[in-house]
Amino acid sequence: MTFDELLQAADSGQPLAMPKSWSQGRATFGGLTAALVFERMAQRVPKDRAMRSMQVSFVGPVEPGVPASFETDILREGRAVSQVQGRIMQNGEPRLVCLASFGGDRESQVQLEPQPAPDASPVDQCPSLDHIPGVTPDFVQHIEMRWAFGHFPFSGKGGREMGGWMQFRTPPRTFTDAHIVALVDAWPPALLPHFGKPVSASSLSWALDILHPRPVIEPGDWLLYKASIDQAGAGYGHTQAGIWTARGELVALSRQTVTVFG
């Protein structure tokens, strides 16, 4: 199933079993699960309130092939901002919990230009992370990544930066905020180039801000992602990232806490 087909299936309100083709080890790709919950939350708020900030806690793995249900609650609806909670439940347990703030525009005297995009090599000059069955995560067959910053995972070359260009291999019908949520989480933890052999790693928590008014993104457009490591130790790593259009427009900001077993 494509990403758009999964969005439509989640909108039905019925339990959904995640396809193995979207898996990441024993769990479903976190960007997909977060995006599906986000889409359900977005439907609960007025259309003029865009998602400004979202915090995701990956409580446990959402197992592929096992029916999962989506729950959403409006925590508060003010004059300009709606606070919404979303959950994925599987086998009677919470597997993902999400809090999101949706807000309408306000008048403000403060107007600052966003941070510019970093210089990056053109897409056609950047090496691709191909889907290799049994080697790369299964979901890579749906999302293409082209390396522009840092080194590949498990290269043993270290560094503090990672990122490059990203897009869906099957372009969506229209490009929504849910598509951004999924793409941003596709990149492996920036700590992995420090290891010379495969180790297990997973996101513990994730905070994502989408900037509005959001730049226009057309189906098939490439987005640029660049992450940097703030600190790592004791089995945890803390990273921050920016996401830009190919025109250099800032789209979103991301922060993650990652657990590393190695």
Backbone as a ProteinNet text record, in pm:
[ID]
protein_1_A
[PRIMARY]
MTFDELLQAADSGQPLAMPKSWSQGRATFGGLTAALVFERMAQRVPKDRAMRSMQVSFVGPVEPGVPASFETDILREGRAVSQVQGRIMQNGEPRLVCLASFGGDRESQVQLEPQPAPDASPVDQCPSLDHIPGVTPDFVQHIEMRWAFGHFPFSGKGGREMGGWMQFRTPPRTFTDAHIVALVDAWPPALLPHFGKPVSASSLSWALDILHPRPVIEPGDWLLYKASIDQAGAGYGHTQAGIWTARGELVALSRQTVTVFG
[TERTIARY]
83.5	0	86.8	44	114.8	77.9	151.4	122.7	-18.7	-57.5	-191.4	-299.5	-277	-374.7	-387.6	-277.5	-282.5	-353.2	-331.7	-404.8	-555.1	-595.5	-737.5	-792.3	-713.8	-758.8	-772.6	-680.1	-687.4	-807.6	-848.6	-962.8	-1095.1	-1096.1	-1221	-1269.6	-1180.2	-1217.3	-1210.3	-1178.5	-1166.5	-1022.3	-1001.7	-864.5	-786.8	-659.2	-574.4	-451	-422.3	-298.9	-194.9	-81.8	22.5	91.6	111.5	178.8	325.7	376.9	518.3	610.1	563.2	648	681.3	610	638.2	707.8	766.5	826	970.1	1016	1151.7	1195.5	1255.1	1281.5	1150.8	1130.6	1007.7	892.7	916.9	814.2	778	663.8	625.9	702.4	742.3	814	741.9	816.5	756.4	697.9	758.7	704.3	566	543.3	411.1	309.2	339.7	243.2	210.7	313.4	289.6	204	228.3	151.7	5.2	-20.4	-158.3	-234.7	-169	-233.9	-255.4	-153.7	-167	-286.8	-303.8	-414.5	-549.1	-561.1	-686.2	-707.8	-601.1	-614.4	-653.5	-591.7	-618.3	-764.5	-829.7	-970.6	-1063.3	-1010.7	-1093.1	-1096.2	-1015	-1004	-1050.2	-1086	-1125.2	-1016.1	-1057.8	-963.5	-865.8	-902.5	-813.5	-709.4	-703.4	-603.8	-501.2	-384.1	-278.2	-199.5	-140.6	-56.6	70.1	92.8	210.9	320.2	280.1	379.3	321.2	406.4	362	471.6	433.5	525.8	479	571.1	538.1	622.4	558.2	628	605.5	714.6	705.5	708.3	590.2	578	622.5	585.8	620.9	607.6	659.6	653	510.8	472.8	347.8	379.2	331	370.4	300.4	373.7	309.5	217.3	109.2	18.1	-77.7	-67.2	-156.1	-249.9	-382.3	-475.8	-444.6	-443.2	-418.7	-533.1	-573.4	-682.2	-627.6	-698	-656	-758.4	-710.2	-797.6	-752.7	-847.4	-815.4	-908.8	-855.3	-933.6	-897.7	-998.6	-975.1	-952.2	-834.2	-804.4	-854.3	-840.9	-890.7	-905.5	-1010.7	-1030	-1052.5	-948.2	-958.1	-1000.1	-987	-1029.7	-940.2	-814.3	-723.3	-649.4	-641.7	-557.9	-639.3	-619.4	-678.6	-566.6	-583.8	-487.8	-550.8	-481.4	-538.1	-440.1	-495.8	-415.8	-456.4	-358.6	-385.2	-307.8	-362	-297.1	-315.9	-218.3	-236.1	-240.5	-346.7	-364	-349.4	-277	-257.8	-248.6	-325	-331.2	-367.2	-453.5	-500.1	-400	-288.2	-183.5	-154.9	-118	-76.9	61	73.5	201.9	262.3	176.4	222.8	125.6	181.1	99.5	149	56.4	93.3	12.6	76.4	10.6	41.3	-59.7	-38.6	-115.9	-56.1	-118.8	-150.1	-278.4	-323.8	-366.7	-312.7	-344.6	-370.7	-468	-495.2	-397.2	-393.2	-303.1	-345.7	-246.2	-269.8	-199.9	-248.8	-177.9	-58.5	55.4	176.8	267.5	337.1	434.2	568.9	584.9	712.7	710	807.5	817.8	965.5	1014	1154.9	1163.5	1258.4	1278.1	1333	1288.5	1339.9	1484.9	1547.8	1686.9	1699.8	1803.2	1818.8	1862	1839.2	1879.1	2031.1	2088.6	2232.5	2264.8	2387	2430.8	2435.8	2382.2	2381	2404.4	2468.2	2488.5	2353.7	2342.5	2217.6	2180	2050.1	1999.3	2072.1	2091.2	2149.8	2297.1	2356.9	2497.3	2513.5	2401.7	2406	2376.2	2453.7	2428.4	2296.9	2229.7	2099	2112.7	2023.8	2011.2	1909.1	1956.3	1867.2	1803.9	1688.8	1625.7	1692	1755.7	1820.6	1751.9	1670.2	1598.1	1691.9	1653.6	1734.3	1847.1	1870.4	1978.9	1923.1	1849.5	1788.5	1645.4	1589.5	1450	1355.5	1249.8	1154.9	1091.2	1067.4	997.1	1077.5	1208	1291.1	1241.8	1168.6	1112.5	1004.1	958.2	855.7	911	1024.2	1081	1225.4	1257.4	1392.7	1470.9	1595.5	1684.4	1815.9	1862	1988.3	2081.8	2197.5	2289	2359.7	2347.9	2419.4	2508.5	2478.5	2555.9	2592	2715.7	2757.1	2778.5	2782.6	2818.3	2701.9	2712	2609.9	2614.4	2500.6	2500.5	2598.9	2659.8	2748.3	2874.8	2909.3	3034	3154.4	3129.2	3238.2	3312.2	3255.8	3325.3	3286.7	3188.3	3152.7	3092.9	3115.7	3062	2940.1	2903.2	2788.6	2668.7	2683.7	2575.9	2534.2	2408.4	2355.8	2236	2217.7	2097.6	2115.3	2014.7	2015.5	1874.6	1851.3	1723.5	1631.4	1500.8	1404.5	1275.4	1210.8	1079.4	1015.6	885.3	817.4	849.9	876.5	904.3	779.6	661.4	535.2	480.5	484.6	440.3	295.4	267.4	128.7	39.6	-91.1	-186.3	-175.4	-174	-148.2	-53	22.8	121.5	65.9	46.5	-13.9	87.2	45.6	131.7	159.7	64.9	87.7	204.9	222.9	335.6	468.3	465.5	586.4	622.4	523.1	547.9	618	569.2	627.8	769.9	793.3	925.8	1032.2	998.2	1098.6	1157.4	1073.5	1121.7	1190.8	1200.2	1256.5	1406.6	1474.7	1621.3	1665.2	1769.9	1820.7	1882.3	1894	1957.1	2096.6	2127.7	2257.3	2374.8	2346.6	2454.4	2509.4	2433.4	2470.1	2600.9	2644.5	2774.8	2892.6	2868.8	2976.1	3004.5	2917.5	2934	2985.5	3077.5	3133.7	3059	2956.4	2873.3	2731.2	2631.4	2492.4	2465.9	2392.6	2342.6	2196.3	2124.1	1983.5	1971.9	1879.3	1851.9	1705.4	1645.7	1506.1	1477.4	1377.5	1336.8	1259.4	1295.7	1224.4	1116.7	1153.4	1056.6	1094.2	993.5	1012.8	926.5	984.2	910.3	924.7	813.2	813.4	729.3	787.6	714.8	706.9	588.3	571.8	543	618.4	608.1	496.5	420.8	311.4	320.6	284.1	230.1	334.9	290.4	383	411.1	540	571.7	494.8	465	395.8	488.5	438.3	514	427.9	478.1	404.3	441	350.2	384.6	509.8	603.9	728	840	810.7	916.8	1011.4	1138.1	1236	1239.3	1255.2	1279.5	1419.9	1481.3	1616.9	1611.5	1683.3	1685.6	1829.7	1854.2	1988.3	1976.1	2033.9	2031.9	2170.9	2177.3	2305.3	2289	2395.4	2394.7	2430.3	2345.3	2375.5	2462.2	2427.5	2501.3	2463.5	2557.1	2528.6	2611.7	2552	2621.6	2525.3	2578.2	2499.3	2384.9	2400.6	2299.5	2189.8	2205.8	2105.4	2174.6	2100	2149.7	2042	2084.4	1991.2	2027.6	1931.5	1957.7	1851.8	1890	1796.2	1814.3	1707	1712.6	1623.7	1656.7	1573.6	1535	1422	1371.7	1336.6	1386.4	1366.5	1315.6	1251.8	1219.3	1344.9	1335.6	1448.2	1475.6	1379.6	1397.2	1460.7	1488.5	1553.7	1459.2	1329.1	1230.4	1221.2	1227.9	1218.9	1076.8	1064.9	935.9	905.7	1004.9	979.1	1107.4	1090.5	1201.5	1173.1	1277.2	1259.5	1364	1321.4	1414.2	1379.9	1482.9	1459.5	1555.2	1501.7	1582.6	1582	1701	1717.1	1786.1	1740	1810.1	1896.5	2016.6	2109.7	2156.1	2146.1	2184.7	2314.5	2423.2	2550.8	2662.3
-120.3	0	125.1	225.4	351.7	430.8	539.7	624	681	728	783.8	679.3	556	450.2	420.8	427.7	405.3	520.5	643.8	756.7	737.1	693.7	671.6	559.2	451.9	339.6	381.8	463	509.4	600.2	673.3	764.1	690.1	560.4	484.8	466.5	482.4	463	319.1	228.1	87.2	54.1	-49.9	-92.6	-121	-90.6	-103.8	-185.5	-286.5	-365.5	-306.9	-266.2	-202.2	-304.4	-271.6	-364.5	-382.3	-501.9	-528.4	-443.2	-402.7	-322.8	-186.3	-148	-21.4	-45	-159.2	-190.9	-141	-138.6	-98	-192.6	-304.5	-408.1	-473.2	-488.1	-552.5	-454.3	-327.6	-224.9	-164.2	-97.6	-18.8	113.2	161.8	288.3	398	462.3	560.4	680.9	724.2	837.7	809.3	684.6	647.2	649.2	585.3	578.2	717.7	803.2	939.3	1017.4	997.3	1068.3	1025.3	895.8	847.7	904.7	910.6	970.5	1119.7	1186	1328.9	1356.6	1277.3	1297.8	1287.3	1191.2	1176.7	1297.1	1348.1	1463.9	1587.8	1604.4	1722.6	1731	1616.1	1615.3	1662.1	1671.2	1709.5	1861.2	1936.8	2080.6	2159.6	2287.5	2370.8	2376.5	2386.4	2382	2499	2610.7	2725.8	2720.5	2608.5	2592.1	2487.8	2535.3	2446.8	2389.3	2275	2216.6	2300	2350.5	2432.2	2350.2	2262.3	2186.6	2052.3	1948.8	1813.9	1742	1672	1590.7	1445.7	1357.5	1216.4	1133.6	1043.5	946.8	807.9	742.2	607.6	509.8	480.2	401.4	256.5	201.4	63.4	41.6	-69.2	-92.9	-119.2	-51.3	-83.6	-198.6	-317	-436.7	-446	-477.5	-498.4	-620.2	-612.2	-725.2	-745.1	-662.8	-673.7	-553.8	-575.3	-461.9	-357.7	-233.1	-121	-21.6	39.8	137.7	276.4	378.4	517.4	587.9	659.7	733.9	879.6	971.3	1113.5	1181	1279.9	1356.9	1504.1	1591.2	1735.7	1768.1	1813.5	1847.9	1988.7	2078.6	2215.5	2282	2359.9	2436.3	2581.3	2662.7	2804.1	2886.5	3019.2	3107.9	3094.4	3056	3047.3	2914.3	2840.7	2720.4	2600.9	2488.2	2361.1	2267.5	2206.3	2108.9	1970.4	1879.7	1749.6	1639.4	1531.6	1413	1298.7	1223.2	1106.7	986.5	867.7	744.3	634.5	545.7	419.4	310.2	229.9	119.4	-12.8	-105	-236.5	-340.7	-447	-550.6	-492	-389.9	-328.7	-237	-205	-122	-1.9	113	227.9	201.7	224.1	205.1	338	437.6	572	671.7	776.1	883	1015.4	1099.1	1222.2	1339.1	1453.6	1579	1679.4	1749.2	1845.7	1973.4	2085.1	2216.2	2269.4	2297.6	2352.3	2496.3	2589.8	2729.5	2809.1	2899.3	2992	3108	3184.6	3299.5	3407.5	3481.7	3595.7	3718.5	3836.3	3958.3	3975.3	4016.8	4031.5	4136.8	4210.6	4308.7	4243.5	4118.5	4049.2	3973.4	3999.2	3931.4	3912.5	3790.8	3761.5	3656.2	3672	3574.9	3444.2	3328.8	3201.1	3179.8	3086.1	3053	2999.9	3041.3	2994.7	2848.8	2787.1	2648	2637.4	2527.5	2506.1	2475.6	2500.8	2463.9	2312.4	2258.8	2114.1	2083.7	1971.6	1928.6	1899.5	1917	1883.9	1737.8	1710.1	1575.3	1471.8	1501	1400.8	1376	1453.4	1432	1365.9	1330.2	1272.5	1123	1041.8	897.3	864.2	760.4	720	603	601.7	485.4	392.5	289.2	197.8	98.6	46.6	-57.5	-191	-249.1	-379.6	-472.8	-567.5	-656.3	-724.9	-719.6	-781.6	-694.8	-580.9	-490.9	-355.7	-289.4	-161.6	-184.9	-91.3	-107.5	-121.8	-198.7	-223	-95.1	3.7	123.9	205.4	177.9	251.4	228.9	122.8	101.7	203.1	278.7	380.2	522.6	543.6	677.3	676.7	771.4	780.7	888.4	857.2	951	960	1081.1	1106.6	1179.9	1120.1	1173.9	1299.7	1409.8	1533.6	1577.7	1530	1568.8	1443.5	1440.2	1330.4	1200	1092.7	961.5	863.7	751.9	648.2	580.5	527	451.4	334.6	310	196.1	201.9	323.7	340.9	354.3	383.7	401.9	533.2	626.6	752	867.2	846.6	948.7	1074.1	1186.8	1315.5	1356.5	1482.6	1537.2	1566.7	1556.4	1594.7	1479.2	1480.1	1381.3	1442.9	1403.3	1447.8	1455.1	1508.9	1520.5	1540.3	1494.4	1511.8	1393.3	1418.4	1310.9	1336.7	1227.7	1234.2	1095.8	1090.2	961.8	904.1	774.6	711.6	711.6	699.7	717.8	854.3	953.1	1087.7	1087.9	1163	1169.4	1247.5	1231.1	1306.9	1456.2	1489.5	1625.6	1615	1719	1714.7	1788.2	1714.1	1768.9	1767.3	1823.4	1819.1	1675.6	1584.9	1444.8	1386.1	1427.5	1379.5	1431.3	1554.8	1609.3	1527.7	1496.9	1418.6	1288.3	1218.6	1089.9	1104.9	1202.4	1217.1	1254.7	1343.3	1393.5	1281.1	1183.2	1075.2	962.6	976.1	867.3	851	960.1	952.7	873.3	792.1	717.6	812.8	770.3	855.5	898.1	1024.9	1079.1	1016.3	938.8	873	750.4	692.9	562.6	560.6	670.6	666.2	647.4	661	639.9	490.9	405.2	261.4	196.6	101.8	31.9	-93.9	-128.2	-244.7	-215.6	-287.9	-259.2	-273.3	-176.8	-181.1	-140.3	-170.6	-131.4	10.6	85.5	221.7	252.1	334.1	371	507.2	575.5	704.8	684	760.7	757	864.5	984.3	1093.8	1182.9	1259.1	1340.6	1464.7	1579	1704.7	1764.1	1801.2	1853.4	1979.8	2086	2210.5	2230.4	2254.9	2289.2	2438.9	2508.5	2653.3	2693.6	2795.8	2846.8	2998.3	3057.6	2988.7	2894.4	2772.8	2671.7	2694.4	2683.1	2695.2	2591.7	2627	2535.1	2419	2296.5	2176.6	2094.4	2068.4	1993.4	1845.7	1756.3	1614.3	1594.6	1517.5	1493.5	1589.3	1695.6	1787.7	1718.2	1753.2	1707.2	1804.6	1750.6	1831.6	1803.3	1905.5	1893.5	1882.1	1784.5	1757.4	1762.7	1831.5	1831.6	1823.2	1717.7	1696.1	1713.3	1758.3	1769	1712.5	1652.8	1592.7	1698.8	1718.6	1809.8	1741.8	1616.3	1542.2	1396.5	1309.5	1166.2	1101	1003	930	847.5	746.3	660.9	591.3	570.1	499	585.6	719.2	811.4	916.8	968.9	1077.5	1182.1	1308.9	1420.3	1497.8	1508.3	1571.6	1675.8	1770	1868.3	1876.2	1913.1	1914.2	2023	2064.9	2156.4	2092.1	2135	2082	2200.9	2199.3	2308.6	2256.7	2345.3	2312.8	2325.5	2279.8	2294.2	2440.3	2529	2673	2740.8	2663.3	2718.9	2769.9	2736.8	2784.4	2687.4	2740.5	2657.2	2603.8	2471.2	2403.8	2359.8	2301.6	2241.9	2233.5	2216.7	2197.2	2071.8	1993.8	1864.3	1845.5	1782.8	1741.9	1598.5	1517.1	1378.4	1335.6	1250.1	1175	1030.6	976.1	842.6	750.9	626.1	524.5	441.1	410.1	331.1	213	93.6	-29.2	-81.6	-17	-59.7	33.5
0	0	0	-76.3	-76.1	49.2	71.5	186.4	177.6	59.4	43.4	69.8	28.2	52.9	201.5	275.3	419.1	489.7	443.5	499.9	483.6	366.4	340.9	427.4	444.4	527.3	673	722.6	861.1	882.6	778.6	789.2	804.7	773.6	781.1	923.8	1020.6	1160.2	1206.7	1115.9	1150.6	1190.6	1272.1	1303.2	1174.7	1178.6	1060.2	1095.3	1015.2	1030.4	936.7	991.4	911.6	821.2	693.7	602.8	639.6	618.3	647.7	560.9	442.7	354.8	413.7	521	588.6	723.2	741.9	871.6	881.7	1005.1	1039.7	1151.5	1112.3	1210.7	1251.4	1382.3	1430.6	1446.2	1419.2	1435.1	1300.1	1296.6	1179.9	1183.6	1066.2	1053.1	1131.1	1223.7	1313.4	1243.3	1133	1060.4	1005.2	962.5	912.8	1025.3	1137.5	1246.5	1300.4	1314.5	1362.3	1263.1	1133.8	1032	1031.5	1051.1	1053.2	1172.7	1288.6	1405.8	1383.3	1329.1	1300.6	1211	1107.2	1014.2	1085.5	1177.5	1252.2	1345.1	1407.1	1494.9	1414.8	1297.5	1215.8	1174.3	1162.1	1123.9	1236.4	1357.8	1472.8	1495	1422.6	1448.4	1326	1343.9	1229.7	1123.2	997.4	885.3	885.2	949	949	1060.4	1133	1238.8	1194	1158.6	1110.7	1228.1	1206.4	1311.6	1326.6	1445.6	1474.3	1541.7	1632.7	1708.9	1748.9	1746.8	1780.2	1857.8	1963.1	2041.1	2035.9	2003.6	1987.4	2083.3	2155.1	2239.7	2181.6	2142.6	2087.8	2205.1	2256.6	2378.9	2357.3	2243.9	2212.4	2063.4	2012.3	1868.2	1820.9	1711.3	1643.1	1548.2	1581.6	1508.9	1373.7	1268.2	1138.9	1142.4	1069.9	1057.3	1171.8	1276.7	1393.5	1394.5	1402	1398.2	1505.8	1464	1554.9	1539.4	1649.4	1645.6	1679.6	1631.3	1649.9	1737.5	1838.2	1928	1932.8	1936.3	1946.2	2045.8	2116.7	2213.1	2200.2	2202.4	2212.1	2359.7	2394.5	2533.2	2567.3	2471.1	2491.3	2355.6	2341	2218.5	2257	2237.8	2270.7	2150.4	2164.3	2056.1	1932.8	1952.2	1837.7	1829.9	1941.6	1945.8	1995.1	1928.5	1970.4	2015.1	2133.6	2185.3	2172.3	2102.1	2069.8	2110.6	2163.3	2195.6	2103.4	2057.6	1974.3	2023.9	1999.1	2044.3	1939.8	1934.7	1864.2	1969.6	1967.5	2060.8	1984.6	2045.2	1983.5	2094.1	2079.4	2183.3	2319.6	2318.9	2442.4	2509.9	2442.9	2502.2	2413.6	2475.6	2393.9	2334	2204.6	2136.2	2092.2	2071.8	2035.7	2096.8	2158.8	2217	2160.7	2120	2051.3	2106.2	2123.8	2158.9	2048.1	2001.4	1894.6	1922.1	1882.8	1896.7	1757.2	1733.2	1606.6	1631.1	1553.2	1578.9	1453.6	1462.4	1353.4	1356.4	1249.4	1241.2	1340.6	1388.6	1477.1	1418.1	1453.4	1416.9	1509.5	1452.9	1532.8	1471.1	1558.9	1512.6	1481.9	1522.5	1503.1	1370.9	1286.1	1156.7	1125	1138.4	1111.7	1002.7	913.1	806.5	864.5	812.9	863.2	826	895.6	868.2	725.4	651.8	514.1	509.3	395.6	376.7	365.8	413.3	396	249.8	210.6	76.4	65.2	-42.4	-63.1	-210.2	-237.1	-375.2	-440	-570.5	-640.5	-620.6	-629.9	-606.1	-690.1	-819.7	-909	-884.2	-792.9	-758.2	-620.2	-557.1	-422.5	-428.3	-356.4	-355.6	-287.5	-336.7	-285.7	-189.7	-88.9	-1.7	-65.9	-132.6	-202.3	-105.7	-145.2	-65	-96.2	4.4	-8.5	90.9	43.3	134.9	232.9	361.7	465.9	515.5	450	490.9	534.9	447.5	482.6	532.4	608.9	654	534.8	554.2	445.6	392.9	481.3	436.6	335.5	322.2	226.2	83	59.8	-74.1	-107.8	-7.7	-30.6	-26.8	38.4	55	6.2	-79.7	-135.1	-61.2	-26.4	40.8	-35.9	-59.1	-128.5	-33	-4.5	95.4	46	121.8	91.5	206.7	328.4	447.3	526.3	574.4	661.8	587.3	666.4	614.2	630.2	559.5	569	706.4	751.3	877.7	873.9	989.5	1012.6	926.4	883	807.4	899.3	1028.6	1123.2	1106.2	1029.1	998.6	1090.6	1175.9	1275.2	1214.2	1284.4	1241.5	1322	1310.3	1383	1294.1	1161.9	1071.8	982.2	942	847.9	777	652.4	583.4	433.9	369.6	224.8	173	51.7	-15.3	10.7	10.4	36.9	-39.2	-79.5	-143.4	-140.1	-165.2	-179.4	-317.3	-320.8	-449.4	-537.6	-476.6	-548.2	-509.1	-597.6	-560	-511	-404.7	-354.6	-449	-431.3	-513.6	-482.5	-355.6	-309	-191	-166.6	-58.8	62.4	173.5	294.7	409.6	522.5	640.9	684.7	664	700	622.6	498	418.1	475.9	525.3	588.8	712.1	795.5	917.2	883.1	782.3	746.8	694.4	606.7	546.5	649.3	741.6	835.3	920.2	955	1042.1	964.7	832.2	752.3	772	802	810.4	933.3	918.8	1034.8	1136	1261.9	1362.3	1319.2	1343	1300.4	1374.3	1479.7	1554	1481.2	1389.5	1334.4	1254.7	1189.6	1124.1	1219.7	1349.5	1447.3	1469.3	1420.5	1439.7	1311.7	1329.7	1215.8	1178.6	1254.8	1224.3	1269.6	1218.3	1254.1	1403.3	1458.2	1595.6	1591.5	1697.5	1706.1	1761.1	1704.7	1751.5	1723.8	1808	1786.5	1849.7	1795.1	1849.8	1979.6	2080.9	2208.5	2210.9	2168.8	2161.3	2044.2	1999.1	1879.3	1890.5	1862.1	1858.4	1718.9	1657.9	1521.5	1515.9	1459.8	1434.2	1283	1230.3	1090	1082.1	998.9	990.4	894.6	936.6	853.8	847.5	731.7	614.4	554	524.9	474.1	326.1	287.2	144.7	62.4	-59.6	-149.4	-183.9	-166.9	-200.9	-295.2	-412.4	-512.4	-505.5	-547	-554.1	-639.5	-587.4	-660	-625.2	-547.5	-505.5	-406.8	-415.5	-317	-199.7	-78.3	40.6	91.7	150.2	203.8	355.6	409.7	554.1	601.9	713.4	772.8	924.3	982.4	1127.2	1184.2	1308.1	1379.8	1519.9	1570.7	1704.3	1807.2	1905.4	2015.4	2121.1	2151.8	2254.4	2243.2	2280.6	2283.4	2393.4	2460.6	2565.8	2646.2	2715.4	2803.9	2731.6	2600.3	2525.2	2466	2475	2420.9	2335	2238.3	2156	2136.7	2123.1	2109.9	1983.5	1891.7	1763	1730.4	1644.7	1592.9	1442.4	1372.3	1226.1	1169.2	1046.8	970.3	838.8	783.8	656.9	568.3	442.3	349.3	214.7	137.4	-0.9	-85.8	-210.4	-302.8	-335.8	-307.5	-328.7	-208	-101.8	15.9	121.8	113	210	327.1	448.4	567.6	583.5	602.1	612.2	754.9	822.3	953.1	1034	1165.6	1260	1340.3	1366.7	1432.2	1540.9	1650.5	1756.8	1796.4	1818.5	1857.2	1968	2055.6	2150.3	2104.3	2086.7	2028.8	2128.3	2135.8	2214	2119.7	2164.4	2083.1	2166.3	2110.1	2180.6	2121.5	2155.3	2102.4	2146.3
[MASK]
++++++++++++++++++++++++++++++++++++++++++++++++++++++++++++++++++++++++++++++++++++++++++++++++++++++++++++++++++++++++++++++++++++++++++++++++++++++++++++++++++++++++++++++++++++++++++++++++++++++++++++++++++++++++++++++++++++++++++++++++++++++++++++++++++++++

